[in-house]
């Protein structure tokens, strides 16, 4: 291996495994003329420094590995791959089949970008159209994929493996394999990528004819698995690395961190130099100030160490220092050069064997310093006993208590380099990260944490991951809208993605927003009430008419200068959650009586489902499907947690009213609907993670209420066995306008139900009997289903009934908190052979909307005895 550098005005660095001339001008690059024109038409300004080295070998059909800050840009390989596909003479031996190029991307989003770029630049050559192969886990979807008459297939590792189960012959036609963002592929899908490479290697060995085979890997960081990729699957590839710190890892530079106190740095430096001097090392010591350089230089001289110094105030110029440095080493005299970072470029040293970071390096500075070792990079691509016994280059970082600002980056790099990590660095990093998290305290709560229960990269995420009482508690009015957590009615109005929406919680009784909306519409129908606003103010509420509908909106952003009479302002629909831009003259004065009702929009998160294949975002196909199915339609849901303006629900079900029989039916379960697409999978830890997060809040009444519900009543709503389940379910909590408002009762798996029942038995020290109930205007009748009850007890109070009895050796207990009051003295209990009949006399005559304050899975309506008055109406929502 050889290294070549270009450290000029542009400060470019390149490490090459073999010498190659770059192609830095588009007109002379090895691309098709039509492709060059298409690039120019799209205002392409390259080739970039990295592209100038990557394009030639790829266009020649050579295997290549490219690591660059630009390594996530598909244009590193798309132009030369498209050019190569036009060289038909290389494919004349392919028998009766079209050749295939395969681009493997780390996720659907990157695959979509690559596919779009292929379509764009494919216009400049006569390539067959590309195919984007993103399919779910449904076997039917994979079996229906046809890879006929296409030149390039774009997919992900998981999707390709599913495809190969039905089309194993695809790899026999594969001539070019591109591994896009190879570092991410190996980090997230190591086993899948190696499975694909093994299959490709076997297919290559069995292929007929002398077919070309090429593997291209591009990325932003070196990865340890790239070494076996090169050794076992590639044919003498060109390795291009334009990031010095990544080249140092590839070049096997030994990374060492030496903890010490700041006041003891010079003593530690002398100790390190005692070792290096005995090995005739070429040592550079980097400091971040002129003062430090002078101090180090004097200490070294006083300890009989030959030392040179260079900083911006030095009298000797760079050429003079460099000449003295080289003469000393050529004569066998070890010398240490102490310098500041701003002098490194002018010196142009590349043959150092050891760099000592007297001052902690930032990520950018680290790379510049490591460039000085590049002549001594020793990649371990070819097995060699000598390589394994000796590391030529070494980097030593002096870590002090003052190194905190760079500690996370240093730790991340050392982990990346698989170096030994001292405990002091871990502790220092933990304190820094905790401080950085505290600095995010005023930011919104992380969207990924809310949606999936986890944030995969907290250090890079700009949002907070902990409770902020001043934000979350102050805004925690969502629970005030919830009358019964076991079942709320939700109207989703804005679909952010498949499991995250904004909408309203619709109350079962007189819905306040429905009344408000009607009053606003009636008010603004009068032309004289439509008073335009002269001066728009941020955060103020206004009215906005859209056709016949009037909305309450809040201004969230105004232009910096109001030079024009009419200008665009950004508004938020406070009762829907969406934002938009409108002209300032569309905003109307909103009377105070329309502002008294708090904003009704809440955020809704559907729990226990996430994208397949460890994707971090939902595929648009799923979001579009859910958006079409649920937007603007009523749903029933069970609330498992609230925080601020966010409500987590599990499950959430689309419902349809049957006015003639005054019942609701379940049409679909959103979670099941997502799973049925094949692009979603189970996320069992989601609810537990959200509840763990919310336990940071003080124990408030609404939290106690929800915790009690989620712990003891988890089967109050169960999931349908399929999204097509439309069976009519029981009603234990009719709407308060006396119509039959069916409870959302799902057929969940038996295991969950059994666990809930066992939990109930444990809590109540007995089994809970099944109870059916019905009512008239004066009484409520409960039929407790129990055979040959013995030692029965039934106690009545104004708002509670407690029943217990033995049957066949088992104790049955039912403690029922009533929704409304009864006259205890007049209530009775009669034991019969197969049941106990409890008669409750109502304190106030009239229909009850439900029997119990809290949902009980063992209590249901007795439809055989239910009677409705003729004036009852089905539940309606404004």
C-alpha positions, 0 to 999 in steps of 0.5 A: 500500500502507498499513500499520497497526499494533496495538502494544498490551498484546499487542505485536501487529503487522500490516502490511496491503496495504489497510485491513480491519477484523478479526473478533476474536470467533468469534460475529460472525465471517463463518463458518457457524453450524454451523461456529462450533458445531463450532469451539466443540465442539472447544474452539477458543479463537480467532480468533487475531490473524492469523485475525481479519484472514485470515478475512473476506477469504477468506470473501468470496472474495478472494485473500489472502496471510498471513505469520505465526508461525501460518502453518503452522496450517491453521485460518488458511484452513479455516473460511472456505474451508468457509464459502465452499463453501456459498455455492451462488449463486456456482457456479450457472454451473458447467456439469454439473460439481461445483466443486473446491477444491484445497489444496496442501501441502508433504508427505504429513504436512501433507496428512494433518493438513489432511485430518483437520481438514477431516473434523472441521470439515466436520461443521459444514457440509454439505460433500462429503467431502474427498479425500486424494490421495497416490499413488506414482510408479506410473502405474497409481495416478495413473490410478485416482484419481477426483475425483468428487463431492468439494469439497476435494482435499488433495495435494502438488505432485508428486502433483498433477502426476502426477494432471494427466497423467491428468486434465488437466481437473481444473483447469477445475473448480478454484475455490479454490486454497490454497497451504499453507506457501507459503514451504516450497512455494517453497523445496522445489518452486519449479518444480512450483508454478509449473507448476501455477500456469501450468496453472491460469491457462490453465484459468481463461482457457478455463473456461466461465461466470463462475466464481469463482477464488480463490488463498490463500497462507499461510506463516511466512516471506516468499519472493521468489517470492510477488512474482511469485505476486501479480503474475501469478496473483492478483487484487488480493490482501489481504496480511496480515503479522504478523511484523515482520521478514518485513514488512520484507523485503516492504517492501523495507527495505535490510539492511546489515551493517557489520563493525568491532571492538567498540572502534571501534563509535562511530567507525563509527557517526559515519561512518554518521551523516555519510551519513544526516544529509545525507539528513535521515534519521530515525535510531534507534540501538539499544543493549542497556544504559543505559551504552551509551546514555549513551556514544553520546549524549555522543559524538554531542553532542561531534561536533555531532550533535543527539541524544536519548536514552531508557532506563529511567533517563531523567528525561524520559518517553516522551511528552516524548521523542517530542514533541521528536523530532517537533518537531526533524524537522518543523523540518528539524533531523535528530536521532538518538534513542538508546534501549534496546529496552524503551523502543520500545513506549512511544514507538510510533515507526513513521516512522523511516527508518533504524535502527542496531543498535549492539548485535547484535539477537536474532531477536525484538528485530530484529523489534521494532526494524524495526517502527519503520520500518513507515510507510516499507515500500515493497513492489515489487508494482507496477512503478515506476521510483521504487521501483527507484531508491530504498529509503526504509527502511534497517537497519544492523547493526554486527557485531563480534567479540562478536556471535557469539551472534546471528551464525547468526540474522543470517546466516540473515535476511540470506540470506532478505532476499537482502542482501549478506553480508560474509565476516566474518559467514560466518566468525563463523557457521561458528565458532559452528555448529562450537561448537554441533555440539561441544555436541551431542557427547553426543547420539545420532547423527542419525537422518536421517543414518543412515537417508538419509545426509544431514541437511537442517537441521543447525543446527536438528537437536538430534542430533550429526553426527560420530563420538563415540569414547566412545559409538560405539567403546565400543558397537561390538560389532555387528561382533563378532556378524558372522561373515562381513560378506558374509552375515548372518542378521537377525531384525527385531523392531521396525519403526521405519519402512520402512528402519530396524529393531531386531532380532537378528543370528542366528549360523549356528552355535549361537546364544547367545541361542537357548540363553539364551532357552530356559534363561530360559524353563525357569528361570522356569517354576518358580514359586519362581524368580519373585522380584518386585523390591521396589525398582526401580533405573534401568539395572538388568536384570530379567526379565519374563514375557509369557505363556510367554516371558521377556525380559531388560529394562532400566529406563530411567525410573522415577517421580519419587516412589515413593509407591505400592507399584505404579507404572509404569516404562519398560523397554527389551527389550534383546534386541529394541530396543522400549520399553514401560511395565509395572507395577513388580511385574511385574519379576523378579530376573534371575540373574547367569548370564542377564546375562553375554550382552551385549544382542543388539538392534542397529539395522538400516538398509537402504541406497540407498532413500529417500522420493519427492518429497524427503520427509523421512519415509516414508509410513505406507503403506510402513512398514505394508507392510514391517512386515507383510512382515518382522517376526519373519521371517528375512532374509539381508543383506550388511553394508556398515558397522557403527557402535556398535549400528547395522548398515547392510545392502545388500541385505537379503532375505527367505528361506525354508528348504526342509528337504527339500532343505536349501536356502534360497530368496530370496522378496523384496528389501526395497529392491525391495519398497519401490521397487515401492510407488511411494513410494520411490526410489533413494538412490545416495549413501547408502552413500558418505556413511555410509562417509565419516562412519565414516572419522572413526573410527580405523582399527580391525580391524573397520573394515579388515575391512568396508572391504576387503569393501565395496571388493573384494567389492561384488558378493558379494550382488546384488539380485533383478531383482524382488521376486518372484524366488524362484529358488534360488541357489548355495551357497558357504558352507554352514552349519556344521551341514553343511546347504546354507545358500544364499548370498544371491546377487542378480541386480543390474544388469550395470553394477555387476557389470562394474565389480566385475569390472574392479576385480578385474582391476585389483587382481590384474593378471589375469582371475579364472577361474570355479571350481566346488568340491565335497568329501567328508570327506577332500578338496576338489576345485576345477575351474578353468574355463580353456581350454588353459591354458599356463604354469600355476602352482599353489602350495599352503600350509596356508591358501592356494592360488594358481593362475595360467595363460595362456589365449588370450593372457590371464592368469588369476589366483586367490588363494584364502584357505581357510576351513580348513587343508589338507596342502600336500604332498599337494595336487595340480593337474592341467591338462586341455583345458578345466579345471584340477583342484585336489585339496586334502587336508584336514588334519582330516577332516569337512565344511567349512561353506564353502570360502573365508574371504571371499566370491568371486563367481567361486567357486560350488558344483558341485551335480553332485558334491555329496553329503550324509550322511543325518544332515545337518539344515537350518539352524535358528534358535532 
